[in-house]
């Protein structure tokens, strides 16, 4: 057996583990305080799904108001409360910790270390996230999830300080998670050549978290001290600078869009070879893409506040070029996956598996969200079209919900037999898959269309223009389908824990598909 064959087998078998009812072994004390990486990962996944349920409920509530023109249910202040909670809980409470927690479970097994380094920091990260979520829900801030100053210093009730504190706690939580991921990733004892792509991805993720999150923590603390009038850093009425806020927040904010992306990419690299029963097309291109993404991710943030700049100079042009260059690593990843799919036949068992279907859906949506990204870098249309319409929500819902969340769902369905010893209901899982594909696609495309129709963001009411009201109705209908898919998934996983088919042996028996035999070419005249 050659070294290349051994490496290929290692790649394919990286996610092949023992099936057991792990949940039955947990009591409350173990669940809360155990240093077992599986426990830490599982409670992170459960917390993230709870945050998805809350954020989705808030989103559906303000969607109900926007379904038709005029005020139906509530006014501007409750709308801004709900939109703020939806955005902050979805990004900070669900997306980022969801895929990080899944990597907490997968990484030690893929690397063979069978533990997370510094588990106390992982526990602290989880508890800080819980406290931050509670503070957000109690404080009910209405300054949107980007909390721009000075607006965020002028709105909100007497409990708005809880929102500022929650921002700082989220940053500390993510910083601690970065330490855990980086330390755990570099514990690989083999050669750098054999380092699994999960290790490369988690090294990238750890460095990004460590370098970006201090800026977010500083933003939260300064907002709090400015509000208390102990400082005046962001408040222009007292000599502060809103530009300082923009530079600090978006230094975190744009690397932040890759914080759920990189773990999701790492999970694709771990699961896809398993369902194809063959190694990926190229490992070196994936490594180059991770390194390039790490470097470029800190050089594109300025395009978020180009609309606030009156005179465009070489600075804006530099960030425009960097934004276009960051397509390279993303394209390398996607091309690697697509090439792997077309390199040979896909096994029937893999094609029918629900996790594989979610992986295919996620690849479709990263393409759908990514191909429009070049427009976001264009200075000429940035102010009115890109940032002030529904175009941007369409872009990041495709990337976050269509790609990152669906990769996470693929991992949840894949890991479910390893957690419970039982298989989920296939019909319900397929129903969840199709509800999400139709719902997310409808959501993204109607947002793109609303952006093209210049529908403004952050409004609770709008003129009864036919194209606006029609698209808003279908946008709400699409969001309802996504919500129904989540309920189907939750019911399926809960019910299957008691009534699902008991798994015997490997739950994912996927045999390599035989390559089609070439057909003989008939001789001339036959």
C-alpha positions as CSV (number, residue, x, y, z in Angstrom):
1,X,0.0,0.0,0.0
2,X,1.5,3.3,-1.0
3,X,1.8,6.4,1.2
4,X,-0.8,8.2,-1.0
5,X,-3.3,5.4,-0.5
6,X,-2.7,5.5,3.3
7,X,-3.3,9.3,3.2
8,X,-6.4,8.9,1.1
9,X,-7.9,6.3,3.5
10,X,-7.1,8.5,6.4
11,X,-9.1,11.4,4.8
12,X,-12.1,9.2,4.0
13,X,-12.2,7.5,7.4
14,X,-11.5,10.7,9.4
15,X,-15.2,10.9,10.5
16,X,-15.8,7.2,11.2
17,X,-16.5,6.7,14.9
18,X,-18.1,4.4,17.4
19,X,-21.9,4.5,17.8
20,X,-23.3,4.8,21.4
21,X,-26.1,6.4,23.4
22,X,-23.9,9.1,24.7
23,X,-26.8,11.2,26.0
24,X,-27.9,8.5,28.3
25,X,-24.6,8.7,30.2
26,X,-25.2,12.4,31.1
27,X,-26.6,13.8,34.3
28,X,-27.0,17.5,35.1
29,X,-23.7,17.8,36.9
30,X,-21.8,16.1,34.0
31,X,-23.6,18.2,31.4
32,X,-22.7,21.5,33.1
33,X,-19.1,20.8,34.4
34,X,-17.6,17.9,32.5
35,X,-14.3,18.5,30.7
36,X,-15.2,15.9,28.1
37,X,-15.0,17.6,24.7
38,X,-18.2,15.8,23.6
39,X,-20.2,17.3,26.5
40,X,-18.8,20.8,25.9
41,X,-19.6,20.5,22.2
42,X,-23.1,19.2,22.9
43,X,-24.2,21.9,25.3
44,X,-22.8,24.5,22.8
45,X,-25.0,23.0,20.0
46,X,-28.1,22.9,22.2
47,X,-27.6,26.5,23.3
48,X,-27.1,27.5,19.7
49,X,-30.3,25.8,18.6
50,X,-32.2,27.5,21.4
51,X,-30.8,30.9,20.2
52,X,-31.9,30.0,16.7
53,X,-35.5,29.3,17.9
54,X,-35.6,32.6,19.8
55,X,-34.0,34.6,16.9
56,X,-36.3,33.0,14.4
57,X,-39.4,33.8,16.5
58,X,-38.3,37.4,16.8
59,X,-37.7,37.5,13.0
60,X,-41.1,35.9,12.2
61,X,-42.8,38.5,14.5
62,X,-41.4,41.5,12.7
63,X,-41.9,39.8,9.4
64,X,-45.6,39.6,10.2
65,X,-45.6,43.4,10.5
66,X,-43.8,43.8,7.2
67,X,-46.0,41.4,5.2
68,X,-48.4,44.2,4.2
69,X,-48.0,48.1,4.1
70,X,-49.2,50.2,7.0
71,X,-48.9,49.5,10.7
72,X,-50.7,46.2,11.6
73,X,-49.3,45.0,14.9
74,X,-46.8,47.5,16.4
75,X,-44.8,50.6,15.8
76,X,-41.2,51.5,15.2
77,X,-39.8,50.9,18.6
78,X,-41.0,47.3,19.1
79,X,-39.9,46.6,15.5
80,X,-36.4,47.9,16.2
81,X,-36.3,45.8,19.4
82,X,-37.2,42.7,17.6
83,X,-34.9,43.3,14.7
84,X,-32.0,44.0,17.0
85,X,-32.6,40.8,19.0
86,X,-33.1,38.8,15.9
87,X,-29.8,40.0,14.4
88,X,-27.6,39.8,17.5
89,X,-28.9,36.4,18.7
90,X,-28.7,35.0,15.2
91,X,-25.1,36.1,14.6
92,X,-23.6,36.0,18.1
93,X,-25.9,33.4,19.7
94,X,-26.5,30.9,16.9
95,X,-24.3,31.0,13.8
96,X,-20.8,31.5,15.3
97,X,-21.2,29.2,18.4
98,X,-23.1,26.6,16.4
99,X,-20.4,25.7,14.0
100,X,-17.7,26.3,16.6
101,X,-19.4,23.8,18.9
102,X,-19.7,21.2,16.2
103,X,-16.0,21.6,15.5
104,X,-15.3,21.2,19.2
105,X,-16.8,17.7,18.8
106,X,-15.2,16.8,15.4
107,X,-11.7,18.3,15.7
108,X,-10.4,16.1,18.6
109,X,-11.6,13.0,16.8
110,X,-10.2,14.0,13.4
111,X,-6.8,15.0,14.9
112,X,-6.8,11.9,17.2
113,X,-6.2,14.0,20.4
114,X,-9.6,13.0,21.9
115,X,-9.7,16.1,24.0
116,X,-10.0,19.9,23.9
117,X,-7.1,21.9,25.3
118,X,-8.0,24.3,28.1
119,X,-11.5,23.1,28.7
120,X,-12.0,25.6,31.5
121,X,-11.8,28.3,28.9
122,X,-14.4,26.5,26.8
123,X,-16.7,26.4,29.8
124,X,-16.2,30.1,30.5
125,X,-16.9,30.9,26.9
126,X,-20.2,29.0,27.1
127,X,-21.3,30.7,30.3
128,X,-20.4,34.1,29.1
129,X,-22.6,33.5,26.0
130,X,-25.5,32.5,28.2
131,X,-25.1,35.7,30.4
132,X,-24.9,37.8,27.2
133,X,-28.1,36.3,25.8
134,X,-30.0,36.9,29.1
135,X,-28.8,40.5,29.2
136,X,-29.8,41.1,25.6
137,X,-33.3,39.7,26.1
138,X,-33.8,41.7,29.4
139,X,-32.3,44.9,28.1
140,X,-34.2,44.8,24.7
141,X,-31.9,47.2,22.9
142,X,-33.1,48.8,19.7
143,X,-29.9,49.9,18.1
144,X,-29.7,47.2,15.4
145,X,-27.1,44.4,15.5
146,X,-24.4,46.8,14.3
147,X,-25.1,49.3,17.1
148,X,-23.7,52.3,15.3
149,X,-22.7,55.3,17.4
150,X,-24.0,57.9,18.1
151,X,-27.5,56.3,17.4
152,X,-26.8,53.5,19.9
153,X,-26.1,56.1,22.6
154,X,-29.4,58.0,21.9
155,X,-31.9,55.1,21.8
156,X,-33.0,52.5,24.2
157,X,-34.5,52.6,27.7
158,X,-32.8,52.7,31.1
159,X,-31.7,49.0,30.6
160,X,-29.8,49.7,27.3
161,X,-26.5,49.3,29.2
162,X,-27.2,45.6,29.3
163,X,-26.8,45.6,25.5
164,X,-23.4,47.3,25.7
165,X,-22.3,44.8,28.3
166,X,-23.6,41.9,26.3
167,X,-21.4,43.0,23.3
168,X,-18.3,43.0,25.5
169,X,-19.2,39.6,26.9
170,X,-19.7,38.1,23.5
171,X,-16.3,39.4,22.5
172,X,-14.6,37.8,25.5
173,X,-16.5,34.5,24.9
174,X,-15.3,34.4,21.3
175,X,-11.8,35.3,22.3
176,X,-11.7,32.4,24.8
177,X,-13.1,30.0,22.1
178,X,-10.3,31.2,19.8
179,X,-7.7,30.2,22.4
180,X,-9.2,26.8,22.8
181,X,-9.4,26.2,19.0
182,X,-5.9,27.3,18.3
183,X,-4.3,25.4,21.2
184,X,-6.3,22.3,20.3
185,X,-5.5,22.5,16.6
186,X,-1.7,22.8,17.0
187,X,-1.6,19.7,19.3
188,X,-1.5,17.6,16.1
189,X,1.4,15.2,16.7
190,X,2.0,14.2,13.0
191,X,3.8,15.9,10.2
192,X,2.6,19.2,8.8
193,X,2.1,17.5,5.5
194,X,-0.5,15.1,7.0
195,X,-2.2,17.7,9.1
196,X,-6.0,17.3,8.4
197,X,-7.8,20.2,6.9
198,X,-9.9,20.5,10.1
199,X,-6.6,21.4,11.8
200,X,-5.8,24.0,9.2
201,X,-9.3,25.5,9.5
202,X,-9.3,25.6,13.3
203,X,-5.9,27.3,13.3
204,X,-7.3,29.9,10.9
205,X,-10.4,30.3,13.0
206,X,-8.4,30.6,16.3
207,X,-6.1,33.3,14.9
208,X,-9.0,35.3,13.4
209,X,-10.8,35.2,16.8
210,X,-7.8,36.3,18.8
211,X,-7.0,39.2,16.5
212,X,-10.5,40.5,15.8
213,X,-12.5,40.1,19.1
214,X,-10.5,42.6,21.2
215,X,-11.8,45.4,19.0
216,X,-15.4,44.3,19.6
217,X,-14.8,44.1,23.4
218,X,-13.4,47.6,23.3
219,X,-16.5,48.9,21.4
220,X,-18.9,47.4,23.9
221,X,-17.0,48.9,26.9
222,X,-16.6,52.3,25.3
223,X,-20.3,52.4,24.4
224,X,-21.0,51.7,28.1
225,X,-18.6,54.3,29.4
226,X,-19.8,56.9,26.9
227,X,-23.4,56.2,27.9
228,X,-22.5,56.7,31.5
229,X,-20.7,59.9,30.4
230,X,-17.4,58.7,31.9
231,X,-15.9,59.0,28.4
232,X,-16.7,60.7,25.1
233,X,-14.9,58.5,22.6
234,X,-17.8,57.9,20.2
235,X,-20.2,60.7,21.1
236,X,-19.7,63.6,18.7
237,X,-21.8,66.0,20.8
238,X,-19.1,65.8,23.4
239,X,-16.0,65.8,21.1
240,X,-16.1,62.1,20.2
241,X,-15.7,60.6,16.7
242,X,-18.1,58.2,14.9
243,X,-15.3,57.4,12.5
244,X,-13.3,55.9,15.4
245,X,-16.3,53.6,16.1
246,X,-16.4,52.5,12.5
247,X,-12.8,51.6,12.4
248,X,-13.0,49.6,15.6
249,X,-16.3,47.9,15.0
250,X,-15.6,46.8,11.4
251,X,-12.1,45.7,12.2
252,X,-14.0,43.0,14.0
253,X,-17.1,43.1,11.9
254,X,-15.8,41.9,8.6
255,X,-13.5,39.2,9.8
256,X,-16.7,38.3,11.8
257,X,-18.5,37.3,8.6
258,X,-15.8,34.5,8.2
259,X,-16.1,33.4,11.8
260,X,-19.0,31.1,11.0
261,X,-17.7,30.5,7.5
262,X,-14.4,29.0,8.3
263,X,-15.7,26.3,10.7
264,X,-18.4,25.5,8.2
265,X,-15.8,25.1,5.5
266,X,-13.8,22.8,7.8
267,X,-16.8,20.6,8.4
268,X,-17.4,20.3,4.7
269,X,-13.9,19.1,4.2
270,X,-14.4,16.5,6.9
271,X,-17.8,15.2,5.9
272,X,-17.7,15.3,2.1
273,X,-15.0,12.7,1.6
274,X,-17.0,10.3,3.9
275,X,-20.1,10.5,1.6
276,X,-18.1,10.3,-1.6
277,X,-16.0,7.4,-0.2
278,X,-12.9,9.0,-1.8
279,X,-10.5,11.8,-0.9
280,X,-11.1,15.4,-2.0
281,X,-9.8,16.6,-5.3
282,X,-7.0,18.8,-3.9
283,X,-5.7,19.2,-0.3
284,X,-3.0,21.8,-1.1
285,X,-5.5,24.2,-2.7
286,X,-7.6,24.0,0.5
287,X,-4.5,24.9,2.6
288,X,-3.6,27.8,0.4
289,X,-7.3,29.0,0.5
290,X,-7.3,28.9,4.4
291,X,-4.1,30.9,4.6
292,X,-5.1,33.4,2.0
293,X,-8.5,33.9,3.6
294,X,-6.8,34.5,7.0
295,X,-4.6,37.2,5.5
296,X,-7.1,38.9,3.4
297,X,-10.0,38.8,5.9
298,X,-8.5,41.7,7.8
299,X,-8.1,43.9,4.7
300,X,-11.6,44.4,3.5
301,X,-13.5,45.9,6.4
302,X,-13.4,49.5,5.2
303,X,-16.0,48.8,2.4
304,X,-18.7,48.7,5.1
305,X,-18.4,52.4,5.8
306,X,-17.6,53.7,2.3
307,X,-21.1,55.2,2.3
308,X,-20.0,57.5,5.1
309,X,-17.0,58.8,3.2
310,X,-17.6,61.8,1.0
311,X,-14.3,61.9,-0.9
312,X,-13.0,58.6,-2.3
313,X,-9.2,58.3,-2.3
314,X,-6.6,55.6,-2.6
315,X,-7.8,54.1,0.7
316,X,-11.2,53.3,-0.7
317,X,-9.7,51.9,-3.9
318,X,-7.3,49.7,-1.9
319,X,-10.1,48.2,0.1
320,X,-12.2,47.8,-3.1
321,X,-9.3,45.7,-4.6
322,X,-8.9,43.7,-1.4
323,X,-12.6,42.9,-1.4
324,X,-12.3,41.6,-4.9
325,X,-9.2,39.6,-4.1
326,X,-10.9,37.8,-1.2
327,X,-13.0,36.0,-3.8
328,X,-9.9,33.9,-4.6
329,X,-9.8,31.7,-1.4
330,X,-13.6,31.3,-1.4
331,X,-13.5,30.2,-5.0
332,X,-10.7,27.8,-4.3
333,X,-12.8,26.1,-1.6
334,X,-15.9,25.9,-3.8
335,X,-14.0,24.7,-6.9
336,X,-12.4,22.0,-4.7
337,X,-15.8,20.7,-3.6
338,X,-17.3,20.8,-7.1
339,X,-14.3,19.1,-8.6
340,X,-14.5,16.4,-6.0
341,X,-18.1,15.8,-6.9
342,X,-17.3,15.5,-10.6
343,X,-14.1,13.5,-10.2
344,X,-16.1,10.3,-10.1
345,X,-19.5,8.7,-9.5
346,X,-21.2,9.5,-6.2
347,X,-22.2,6.3,-4.2
348,X,-25.9,5.7,-3.9
349,X,-25.8,5.5,-0.1
350,X,-24.0,8.9,0.0
351,X,-26.4,10.6,-2.4
352,X,-29.5,9.4,-0.4
353,X,-28.0,10.5,3.0
354,X,-29.7,13.6,4.4
355,X,-26.3,15.1,5.6
356,X,-25.0,14.9,2.1
357,X,-28.1,16.6,0.8
358,X,-27.6,19.5,3.2
359,X,-24.0,19.7,2.1
360,X,-25.2,20.0,-1.5
361,X,-27.7,22.7,-0.5
362,X,-25.0,24.6,1.3
363,X,-22.6,24.5,-1.7
364,X,-25.4,25.9,-3.9
365,X,-26.1,28.8,-1.5
366,X,-22.5,29.8,-1.1
367,X,-22.3,30.1,-4.8
368,X,-25.6,32.0,-4.9
369,X,-24.5,34.4,-2.2
370,X,-20.9,34.6,-3.3
371,X,-21.4,35.5,-7.0
372,X,-23.1,38.7,-6.1
373,X,-20.3,39.7,-3.7
374,X,-18.3,41.5,-6.3
375,X,-21.1,44.1,-6.5
376,X,-20.6,44.9,-2.8
377,X,-17.1,46.1,-3.5
378,X,-18.1,48.7,-6.0
379,X,-17.8,52.2,-4.6
380,X,-20.1,53.9,-7.1
381,X,-23.2,52.0,-6.1
382,X,-22.3,51.3,-2.5
383,X,-24.2,54.1,-0.8
384,X,-27.7,53.9,-2.1
385,X,-28.0,50.4,-3.6
386,X,-25.8,48.1,-1.6
387,X,-25.9,49.2,2.0
388,X,-29.3,50.9,2.2
389,X,-31.5,48.3,0.5
390,X,-32.4,44.7,1.1
391,X,-29.5,43.6,-1.2
392,X,-27.1,43.1,1.7
393,X,-29.6,41.1,3.8
394,X,-30.1,38.9,0.7
395,X,-26.3,38.4,0.4
396,X,-25.6,37.5,4.1
397,X,-28.8,35.3,4.5
398,X,-27.5,33.3,1.5
399,X,-24.0,33.0,3.1
400,X,-25.1,32.6,6.8
401,X,-28.4,30.7,6.6
402,X,-28.0,29.0,3.2
403,X,-24.4,27.9,3.7
404,X,-23.2,28.0,7.3
405,X,-26.4,26.9,9.0
406,X,-27.0,24.2,6.5
407,X,-23.5,22.8,6.9
408,X,-24.2,22.8,10.7
409,X,-27.4,20.9,10.1
410,X,-25.6,18.4,7.9
411,X,-23.2,17.8,10.8
412,X,-26.0,17.5,13.4
413,X,-27.8,14.8,11.3
414,X,-24.4,13.1,10.7
415,X,-23.5,13.1,14.4
416,X,-27.0,12.2,15.7
417,X,-26.4,8.4,15.6
418,X,-23.1,8.9,17.4
419,X,-24.8,10.9,20.1
420,X,-27.9,8.7,20.6
421,X,-27.3,5.3,19.1
422,X,-30.4,5.8,17.0
423,X,-31.2,7.0,13.5
424,X,-33.5,9.9,12.9
425,X,-36.7,9.6,10.8
426,X,-35.6,9.8,7.1
427,X,-38.9,11.2,5.8
428,X,-39.0,14.0,8.4
429,X,-35.4,14.8,7.7
430,X,-36.0,15.0,4.0
431,X,-39.0,17.2,4.7
432,X,-36.8,19.5,6.7
433,X,-34.3,19.6,3.9
434,X,-36.8,20.6,1.2
435,X,-38.6,23.1,3.4
436,X,-35.2,24.8,4.0
437,X,-34.2,24.7,0.3
438,X,-37.4,26.3,-0.9
439,X,-37.7,28.6,2.0
440,X,-34.1,29.9,2.0
441,X,-34.1,30.2,-1.8
442,X,-37.3,32.2,-1.7
443,X,-36.0,34.4,1.1
444,X,-32.7,35.2,-0.6
445,X,-34.2,35.8,-4.0
446,X,-37.0,38.1,-2.8
447,X,-34.4,40.0,-0.8
448,X,-32.3,40.4,-3.9
449,X,-35.4,41.6,-5.8
450,X,-36.4,44.0,-3.0
451,X,-32.9,45.4,-3.1
452,X,-33.1,45.8,-6.9
453,X,-36.4,47.6,-6.4
454,X,-34.7,49.9,-3.9
455,X,-36.7,48.8,-0.8
456,X,-35.0,50.5,2.2
457,X,-33.7,48.6,5.2
458,X,-34.7,49.3,8.8
459,X,-38.2,50.4,8.1
460,X,-41.4,49.3,9.9
461,X,-43.8,50.7,7.3
462,X,-43.6,51.4,3.6
463,X,-45.6,52.9,0.7
464,X,-48.2,50.5,-0.9
465,X,-46.1,50.2,-4.1
466,X,-47.2,46.9,-5.8
467,X,-43.7,45.5,-6.3
468,X,-42.8,46.2,-2.7
469,X,-45.9,44.7,-1.1
470,X,-45.9,41.6,-3.4
471,X,-42.3,40.8,-2.6
472,X,-42.7,41.4,1.1
473,X,-45.6,39.0,1.2
474,X,-43.6,36.2,-0.5
475,X,-40.6,37.0,1.7
476,X,-42.7,36.4,4.8
477,X,-44.1,33.2,3.2
478,X,-40.5,32.0,2.6
479,X,-39.5,32.7,6.2
480,X,-42.5,30.7,7.4
481,X,-41.2,27.7,5.4
482,X,-37.8,28.0,7.1
483,X,-39.5,28.1,10.5
484,X,-41.6,25.1,9.7
485,X,-38.4,23.2,8.7
486,X,-36.8,24.0,12.1
487,X,-39.9,22.7,13.9
488,X,-39.9,19.5,11.8
489,X,-36.2,19.0,12.6
490,X,-36.7,19.6,16.4
491,X,-39.6,17.2,16.5
492,X,-37.7,14.6,14.5
493,X,-34.6,14.7,16.7
494,X,-36.6,14.6,19.9
495,X,-38.9,11.8,18.9
496,X,-36.2,9.7,17.3
497,X,-34.3,9.7,20.6
498,X,-37.0,7.4,22.0
499,X,-38.5,5.8,18.9
500,X,-35.8,5.9,16.3
501,X,-34.3,2.8,14.8
502,X,-31.4,1.5,16.9
503,X,-28.1,1.7,14.9
504,X,-26.1,-1.5,14.6
505,X,-22.6,-1.0,13.4
506,X,-21.6,1.8,11.1
507,X,-24.5,4.2,10.5
508,X,-23.0,5.4,7.3
509,X,-22.0,2.4,5.3
510,X,-21.0,4.0,2.0
511,X,-19.3,1.8,-0.6
512,X,-17.2,3.4,-3.3
513,X,-19.2,3.7,-6.5
514,X,-17.9,1.7,-9.5
515,X,-16.7,3.9,-12.3
516,X,-18.7,3.4,-15.5
517,X,-17.1,1.1,-17.9
518,X,-16.3,2.6,-21.3
519,X,-18.6,1.4,-24.1
520,X,-17.0,0.0,-27.2
521,X,-17.0,2.2,-30.2
522,X,-18.7,0.5,-33.1
523,X,-16.6,0.2,-36.2
524,X,-17.6,2.3,-39.2
525,X,-20.5,0.8,-41.1
526,X,-21.7,-1.3,-38.1
